[in-house]
Amino acid sequence: MLTPLAHAAWTDWSLAPLQLAPIVALAVAYEWRARTLARRGQPVPGWRHGLFWLSIVLLLVALVTPIDAYGEEDLFAVHMVQHVLLGDLAPLAFVASLTGPLLRPVLALPVIGKLRVLAHPLVALPIWAANLYVWHLPYLYEAALHHDSIHALEHALFFGCGALMWAPVVEVLPGPAWFGTGAKLGYIVAVRLITTVLGNVFLWSGKIFYPFYAEGERAHGVTPLQDQGWAGTVMMLEGSFITLAALAWLFLKLAAEGELKQELIERGIDPQVAKRAVRYGRGAELRPPPA
């Protein structure tokens, strides 16, 4: 049977304008551009369109459903579920939904063009890691729980930095020549080591970082250390599943690229030309047309 506090949390759906307005604007902009491209004969692939709406659904699940209220009032572990949705899963689906033509009007803006450097792997990874750790410092974490504007900023940065982190892996726009599939494997491992360290701190530190949840934890018969341990487990389990999926995809991609590069070299293509073409997904263009 739900306690009064738990019942209030699970029946409390959130409609925070500061957080919902950017999502609505993003959906409108994406659909407007996608329809424009479709009229020009450059439709967005259906699977990418589906991933975009998956990202929107994940954002709404994190921000509108009782997960938001429950994570703010009751349990840190539920708040960690929200952060995983906002900072990892939704950004991944969003970045994978993008194409060069979709982004062209945005990239044409002078200020945005200069900000492309933020998607460089050696820039995106430190920014994402710093954002992840800074917002989990007790002072800032609890400030976000007490102030709606800070909370909205926290969530926007989780999503934005998550998108930056995934951008070099998905590589909608061409990245550095050295950051091929092999380098991406190492990048994913580095990302998960960073999250694993933080997850283990919550799981094994023995120190309570967020006493804010004391009332909710008591109402559910959960000790603060149990709640904190569950939060660390959520972070590590989600990271493990995503890492395994990403590594499997990258290993298969690496094997396919190796076969294609070897085939092109055997056909007399210069090794450097073959390597660069395969690196940027244009290797198949160098194959001779079928007789």
C-alpha positions in Angstrom: 0.0 0.0 0.0 1.4 3.4 -0.9 2.1 5.9 1.8 0.5 9.3 1.5 3.8 10.8 0.4 4.3 8.1 -2.2 0.7 8.4 -3.4 1.1 12.1 -3.9 4.3 11.7 -5.8 2.9 9.1 -8.2 -0.2 11.1 -9.0 1.7 14.3 -9.5 2.4 15.0 -13.2 4.6 18.0 -14.0 4.0 20.7 -16.5 6.9 23.1 -16.0 7.0 25.7 -18.8 10.7 26.3 -18.4 11.4 22.7 -19.3 8.6 21.9 -21.7 8.9 25.0 -24.0 12.3 24.0 -25.4 11.1 20.5 -26.1 8.0 21.8 -28.0 10.3 24.3 -29.9 12.7 21.5 -30.8 9.9 19.2 -32.1 8.4 22.0 -34.2 11.8 22.9 -35.7 12.6 19.3 -36.5 9.3 18.6 -38.2 9.4 21.9 -40.1 12.8 21.1 -41.5 12.0 17.5 -42.2 8.9 18.5 -44.2 10.9 21.1 -46.1 13.5 18.4 -47.1 10.7 16.0 -48.0 9.3 18.5 -50.5 12.7 18.9 -52.0 13.1 15.2 -52.5 15.5 14.7 -49.6 13.3 13.0 -47.0 14.7 12.1 -43.6 15.0 8.3 -43.3 12.1 6.8 -41.4 14.3 5.2 -38.8 15.9 8.6 -38.0 12.5 10.2 -37.7 11.5 7.5 -35.3 14.6 8.0 -33.2 13.8 11.7 -32.9 10.3 11.0 -31.5 11.8 8.4 -29.2 14.1 11.2 -27.8 11.0 13.4 -27.3 9.2 10.6 -25.5 12.1 9.9 -23.3 12.4 13.6 -22.4 8.7 13.8 -21.6 8.9 10.6 -19.5 11.7 12.2 -17.5 10.1 15.6 -17.1 6.3 15.2 -17.1 5.5 11.8 -15.6 5.6 11.2 -11.8 9.3 10.3 -12.2 10.0 14.0 -11.9 8.0 14.6 -8.7 9.1 11.3 -7.2 12.7 12.1 -7.8 12.4 15.6 -6.4 10.6 14.6 -3.3 11.1 11.0 -2.4 14.1 9.0 -3.5 17.5 9.8 -5.0 17.4 6.6 -7.0 14.4 7.8 -8.9 16.1 11.1 -9.6 19.0 9.1 -11.0 16.6 7.4 -13.4 15.5 10.8 -14.6 19.1 11.9 -15.1 19.9 8.8 -17.0 17.0 9.5 -19.3 17.9 13.2 -19.8 21.6 12.9 -20.0 22.2 9.7 -21.8 19.3 7.9 -23.5 17.4 10.9 -24.9 20.6 12.6 -26.2 21.7 9.4 -27.9 18.4 9.0 -29.7 18.3 12.7 -30.6 21.9 12.8 -32.1 21.2 9.6 -34.0 18.1 11.2 -35.5 20.1 14.0 -37.2 21.4 14.4 -40.7 23.6 17.0 -42.4 20.7 18.4 -44.4 18.6 18.7 -41.2 21.3 20.7 -39.5 22.3 22.9 -42.5 20.3 26.0 -41.6 21.5 25.9 -38.0 25.2 25.4 -39.0 24.9 28.3 -41.4 24.5 30.7 -38.4 27.9 32.2 -37.7 27.9 31.6 -34.0 26.8 28.0 -34.4 29.5 27.3 -36.9 32.1 28.4 -34.5 30.7 26.2 -31.8 31.2 23.1 -33.8 34.5 22.7 -32.0 32.5 21.6 -29.0 31.7 18.3 -30.8 35.4 17.5 -31.2 36.0 14.3 -29.1 38.8 15.9 -27.1 36.5 18.8 -26.2 33.1 17.0 -25.9 34.3 14.4 -23.4 35.8 16.7 -20.8 32.8 19.1 -21.0 30.4 16.2 -20.5 32.4 14.7 -17.6 32.8 18.1 -15.9 29.0 18.7 -16.2 28.2 15.3 -14.8 30.4 15.6 -11.8 29.7 19.3 -11.0 25.9 18.9 -10.9 26.3 16.0 -8.4 28.2 18.1 -5.9 25.8 18.3 -2.9 25.6 22.2 -3.0 24.6 22.4 -6.6 22.5 19.3 -6.6 20.3 20.5 -3.7 20.2 24.1 -5.2 18.6 22.5 -8.3 16.0 20.8 -6.1 15.1 24.0 -4.4 15.0 26.4 -7.3 13.1 25.7 -10.5 15.3 27.9 -12.7 18.5 26.1 -11.6 16.7 22.8 -12.0 15.7 23.7 -15.6 19.3 24.7 -16.3 20.6 21.5 -14.8 18.4 19.4 -17.1 19.2 21.5 -20.2 22.9 21.0 -19.6 22.5 17.3 -18.9 20.8 16.9 -22.3 23.1 19.3 -24.2 26.3 17.9 -22.8 25.0 14.3 -23.4 24.3 15.2 -27.0 27.9 16.6 -27.3 29.3 13.5 -25.8 27.5 11.2 -28.3 28.1 13.4 -31.3 31.6 12.2 -32.0 30.5 8.6 -31.9 27.4 8.9 -34.1 29.3 11.4 -36.2 26.5 13.1 -38.2 29.1 15.6 -39.3 32.6 14.5 -40.3 35.0 14.3 -37.3 38.8 14.3 -37.2 40.5 11.8 -39.5 42.2 10.0 -36.6 38.9 9.4 -34.7 37.9 6.3 -36.6 35.9 3.3 -35.3 38.9 2.0 -33.3 39.3 5.4 -31.5 35.5 5.4 -30.8 35.8 2.1 -29.0 38.3 3.7 -26.7 36.1 6.8 -26.3 33.1 4.7 -25.2 35.2 2.8 -22.7 36.5 6.2 -21.3 32.9 7.5 -21.0 31.8 4.4 -19.1 34.8 4.5 -16.8 33.8 8.1 -15.8 30.2 7.1 -15.0 31.4 3.9 -13.2 33.6 5.9 -10.9 30.7 8.2 -9.9 28.3 5.2 -9.5 30.8 3.4 -7.3 31.1 6.5 -5.1 27.4 6.4 -4.5 27.4 2.7 -4.0 30.4 2.2 -1.7 31.3 5.5 -0.1 29.3 5.0 3.1 28.7 8.8 3.2 25.3 10.4 2.7 25.6 13.1 0.1 22.0 14.4 -0.1 20.1 14.5 3.2 17.3 16.3 1.3 15.7 12.9 0.7 15.5 11.9 4.4 11.8 12.4 4.7 10.9 10.5 1.5 13.3 7.7 2.4 11.8 7.3 5.9 8.3 7.2 4.4 9.3 4.3 2.2 11.2 2.5 4.8 14.5 2.9 3.0 17.7 4.0 4.6 19.7 6.9 3.0 22.6 4.5 2.2 20.2 2.0 0.5 18.7 4.8 -1.6 22.1 6.1 -2.6 23.3 2.6 -3.4 20.3 2.0 -5.7 21.1 5.3 -7.4 24.7 4.2 -8.1 23.4 0.8 -9.3 21.0 2.6 -11.7 23.8 4.6 -13.1 26.1 1.6 -13.6 23.5 -0.8 -15.0 22.2 1.7 -17.6 25.8 2.5 -18.5 26.7 -1.2 -18.9 23.8 -1.9 -21.2 24.5 1.1 -23.4 28.2 0.3 -23.5 27.7 -3.3 -24.5 25.3 -2.2 -27.3 27.7 0.5 -28.5 30.7 -1.7 -28.4 29.0 -4.5 -30.3 27.9 -2.0 -33.0 31.4 -0.5 -33.2 33.1 -3.9 -33.4 30.9 -5.0 -36.2 31.5 -1.7 -38.0 35.2 -2.0 -37.5 35.2 -5.5 -39.0 33.1 -4.4 -42.0 35.4 -1.4 -42.6 38.5 -3.6 -42.5 37.0 -6.0 -45.1 36.0 -3.1 -47.4 39.4 -1.4 -47.1 41.2 -4.6 -48.0 38.9 -5.2 -50.9 39.6 -1.7 -52.3 43.3 -2.1 -51.9 43.2 -5.4 -53.7 41.3 -3.6 -56.5 44.3 -1.3 -56.9 43.0 1.7 -55.0 45.8 3.6 -53.2 45.8 2.5 -49.5 45.6 6.1 -48.2 42.7 6.9 -50.5 41.0 3.6 -49.5 41.6 4.3 -45.8 40.1 7.8 -45.9 37.1 6.8 -48.0 36.3 4.0 -45.6 36.8 6.3 -42.6 34.2 8.7 -43.9 31.7 6.1 -45.1 32.4 6.6 -48.8 34.3 3.3 -49.5 31.4 1.8 -51.4 31.6 4.6 -53.9 35.0 3.4 -55.0 33.8 0.0 -55.9 33.4 -0.4 -59.7 29.8 -0.6 -60.9 28.5 -4.1 -61.6 29.1 -5.3 -65.2 
